[in-house]
């Protein structure tokens, strides 16, 4: 997994260097926002299947930070952090014992992507981007992540202003594992790989 990420990252860096060498580098942009991930529903469903859960809550909207470097010809390269998903879990080992266990689990997706902006100086600026995402996971109940493809369509508004705004619809195919052997697991359950992000929608401000 680490070798795959390094190979993809290396290819992206070489492409960026080629574009920069062509004299197309122009400016940095720093979008910060919130995004809803439909894959959070799959996390909750699998957690209910695998564990004796008491009170639990997963916030399906997470913070995003997607800085990118844009070239004069509309091409660009970006990095991605988020949406960061956080889950609070109160579990019980079984129905007969009152041995409660509270914990917190999280998913932090990271990635790289290439993008193209169609109307750089318009009041409404459409763009597309494609790349990969890898979910970094932590907590008692979430297992390892698996790299996946990522694609998005978006609009930026008032791009000629100092601070602009945007809307993005995307799909994240990266995977993560729900553990079966964590504390409080039901009998006869197994680890299961699920799509973490799935279809997502986000809003952001660009600085």
C-alpha positions as CSV (number, residue, x, y, z in Angstrom):
1,X,0.0,0.0,0.0
2,X,2.7,2.5,0.9
3,X,4.6,1.6,-2.3
4,X,1.5,2.3,-4.4
5,X,1.0,5.7,-2.7
6,X,4.7,6.6,-3.3
7,X,4.6,5.6,-7.0
8,X,1.4,7.6,-7.6
9,X,2.8,10.6,-5.7
10,X,6.0,10.4,-7.7
11,X,4.2,10.4,-11.0
12,X,2.1,13.5,-9.9
13,X,5.3,15.4,-8.9
14,X,6.9,14.7,-12.2
15,X,3.8,16.0,-14.0
16,X,3.8,19.2,-11.9
17,X,7.5,19.8,-12.6
18,X,6.8,19.5,-16.3
19,X,4.0,22.0,-16.2
20,X,6.0,24.4,-14.1
21,X,8.9,24.1,-16.5
22,X,6.6,25.2,-19.3
23,X,6.2,28.5,-17.5
24,X,2.5,28.1,-16.6
25,X,2.7,28.5,-12.8
26,X,0.5,31.3,-11.5
27,X,-1.1,31.2,-8.1
28,X,-2.1,29.2,-5.0
29,X,-5.7,28.8,-3.7
30,X,-6.7,27.6,-0.2
31,X,-10.3,26.2,-0.1
32,X,-11.6,25.5,3.4
33,X,-15.1,24.0,4.0
34,X,-17.5,21.3,5.0
35,X,-18.5,18.2,3.2
36,X,-21.1,15.5,3.7
37,X,-20.0,11.9,3.0
38,X,-22.8,9.3,2.1
39,X,-20.4,6.5,3.1
40,X,-20.9,7.5,6.8
41,X,-24.2,5.6,6.6
42,X,-22.4,2.4,5.7
43,X,-20.1,2.9,8.8
44,X,-23.1,3.2,11.1
45,X,-24.9,0.2,9.6
46,X,-21.9,-2.1,9.9
47,X,-21.2,-0.9,13.5
48,X,-24.7,-1.9,14.4
49,X,-24.2,-5.3,12.8
50,X,-21.0,-6.0,14.6
51,X,-21.4,-4.6,18.1
52,X,-23.6,-4.3,21.1
53,X,-23.9,-0.5,20.8
54,X,-25.4,1.8,23.4
55,X,-25.3,5.5,22.7
56,X,-23.3,6.3,19.6
57,X,-23.1,9.1,17.1
58,X,-21.2,9.7,13.9
59,X,-21.2,13.2,12.5
60,X,-21.5,12.8,8.7
61,X,-20.2,16.3,7.9
62,X,-16.5,16.9,8.2
63,X,-14.0,19.7,7.7
64,X,-12.1,19.9,4.4
65,X,-8.9,21.6,3.4
66,X,-8.0,21.3,-0.3
67,X,-5.2,23.7,-1.3
68,X,-4.1,23.8,-4.9
69,X,-1.7,25.4,-7.3
70,X,-3.2,26.7,-10.6
71,X,-1.4,27.4,-13.9
72,X,-2.2,30.0,-16.5
73,X,-3.7,27.5,-18.9
74,X,-6.3,26.3,-16.3
75,X,-4.5,23.2,-15.2
76,X,-3.8,22.7,-11.5
77,X,-2.6,20.3,-8.9
78,X,-4.0,20.0,-5.4
79,X,-3.7,18.2,-2.1
80,X,-6.7,17.1,0.0
81,X,-7.4,16.7,3.7
82,X,-10.9,15.6,4.8
83,X,-13.8,15.4,5.2
84,X,-12.6,14.4,8.7
85,X,-15.2,12.0,10.2
86,X,-15.5,11.5,13.9
87,X,-17.5,8.8,15.8
88,X,-18.4,8.5,19.5
89,X,-19.3,5.0,20.6
90,X,-20.6,3.7,23.9
91,X,-20.7,-0.2,23.8
92,X,-21.6,-3.0,26.1
93,X,-19.7,-6.3,26.1
94,X,-22.8,-8.4,26.2
95,X,-26.4,-8.3,27.4
96,X,-25.7,-9.8,30.9
97,X,-22.8,-7.7,32.1
98,X,-22.8,-4.0,32.6
99,X,-19.3,-3.4,31.4
100,X,-19.6,-0.2,29.3
101,X,-16.7,1.0,27.2
102,X,-16.7,4.5,25.7
103,X,-14.4,5.3,22.8
104,X,-13.8,7.6,19.9
105,X,-12.9,6.6,16.3
106,X,-12.0,8.8,13.3
107,X,-11.2,8.8,9.6
108,X,-9.0,11.4,8.0
109,X,-8.8,11.1,4.2
110,X,-5.7,12.5,2.5
111,X,-5.0,12.6,-1.3
112,X,-3.7,14.3,-4.4
113,X,-5.5,15.4,-7.5
114,X,-5.2,17.1,-10.9
115,X,-7.8,19.7,-11.9
116,X,-8.8,21.9,-14.8
117,X,-10.6,25.2,-14.5
118,X,-12.7,26.3,-17.5
119,X,-13.3,30.1,-16.9
120,X,-10.5,31.4,-14.6
121,X,-11.8,35.0,-14.3
122,X,-15.5,34.5,-14.5
123,X,-18.1,35.3,-11.8
124,X,-19.0,31.6,-12.0
125,X,-16.0,29.3,-12.6
126,X,-16.6,25.5,-13.3
127,X,-13.9,23.0,-12.7
128,X,-13.2,19.2,-12.8
129,X,-10.6,17.2,-10.9
130,X,-9.5,13.6,-10.5
131,X,-7.0,11.8,-8.3
132,X,-6.9,9.5,-5.4
133,X,-7.7,9.4,-1.7
134,X,-6.4,7.3,1.2
135,X,-8.3,7.2,4.6
136,X,-6.2,7.3,7.7
137,X,-8.2,5.6,10.4
138,X,-7.9,5.4,14.2
139,X,-9.8,4.0,17.2
140,X,-10.9,0.7,18.6
141,X,-13.4,-0.2,15.8
142,X,-11.8,1.1,12.5
143,X,-9.2,-1.0,10.7
144,X,-6.8,0.0,8.0
145,X,-7.7,2.1,4.9
146,X,-7.3,1.3,1.2
147,X,-6.4,3.8,-1.5
148,X,-9.2,4.6,-4.1
149,X,-10.0,6.8,-7.1
150,X,-11.5,10.2,-6.6
151,X,-13.4,12.5,-9.1
152,X,-15.2,15.8,-8.6
153,X,-17.2,18.5,-10.4
154,X,-17.4,22.0,-8.9
155,X,-18.2,25.6,-9.2
156,X,-16.5,28.6,-7.7
157,X,-18.4,31.9,-7.3
158,X,-17.1,35.5,-7.2
159,X,-13.6,34.3,-8.1
160,X,-12.4,37.8,-8.9
161,X,-12.9,38.8,-5.3
162,X,-10.4,38.4,-2.5
163,X,-12.5,35.6,-0.9
164,X,-14.6,33.4,-3.2
165,X,-17.0,30.6,-2.5
166,X,-17.7,27.2,-4.0
167,X,-19.9,24.1,-4.3
168,X,-18.5,20.6,-5.1
169,X,-20.0,17.2,-5.9
170,X,-17.6,14.3,-5.8
171,X,-17.2,10.5,-5.5
172,X,-14.5,8.9,-3.3
173,X,-13.9,5.2,-3.9
174,X,-11.4,4.6,-1.1
175,X,-12.1,1.8,1.4
176,X,-11.8,1.3,5.1
177,X,-12.2,-1.7,7.4
178,X,-14.7,-2.2,10.3
179,X,-13.1,-4.5,12.8
180,X,-14.8,-7.6,14.1
181,X,-12.4,-8.3,17.0
182,X,-12.6,-5.0,18.9
183,X,-14.0,-5.0,22.4
184,X,-17.8,-5.4,22.5
185,X,-18.0,-7.4,19.2
186,X,-21.0,-9.6,18.6
187,X,-20.3,-13.4,18.1
188,X,-19.9,-14.6,14.5
189,X,-19.1,-11.3,13.0
190,X,-16.3,-10.6,10.6
191,X,-14.1,-7.7,9.4
192,X,-15.8,-5.9,6.5
193,X,-14.4,-3.5,4.0
194,X,-16.7,-0.6,3.1
195,X,-16.5,2.5,0.8
196,X,-15.7,5.3,3.2
197,X,-16.6,8.4,1.2
198,X,-19.0,7.4,-1.6
199,X,-21.0,10.3,-3.0
200,X,-20.1,13.6,-1.3
201,X,-21.3,17.2,-1.5
202,X,-19.3,20.1,0.0
203,X,-19.3,23.9,0.3
204,X,-16.2,26.0,0.8
205,X,-14.6,29.4,1.0
206,X,-11.4,30.1,-1.0
207,X,-8.7,32.3,0.4
